[in-house]
Amino acid sequence: SRSQQARVNIELWDCSGDQKYENCWPAIMKDLNGIIVCFDPTSKAKANDVRIWCEYFSLNANLVSDGQGVIFAHGNLTAQHKPLSV
């Protein structure tokens, strides 16, 4: 197989996950081709937020392909913390 190279432009938005930025989501979705979500896996509230973000962006930005989103769980898991599923 022959490898191909492509030049792409990437724009990253950090909207902190706070619901107060929900009014900005339509602007963030303009010309959106994919989404990266990072969250603290030890926070049950954040796991719920991830569900909300992923559902909202996949439905409203028409992200339907498996390769259009990535979720990163970033946090300090200790023996007392169990990873949360989203």
Disulfide bonds with the S-S distance in Angstrom:
none
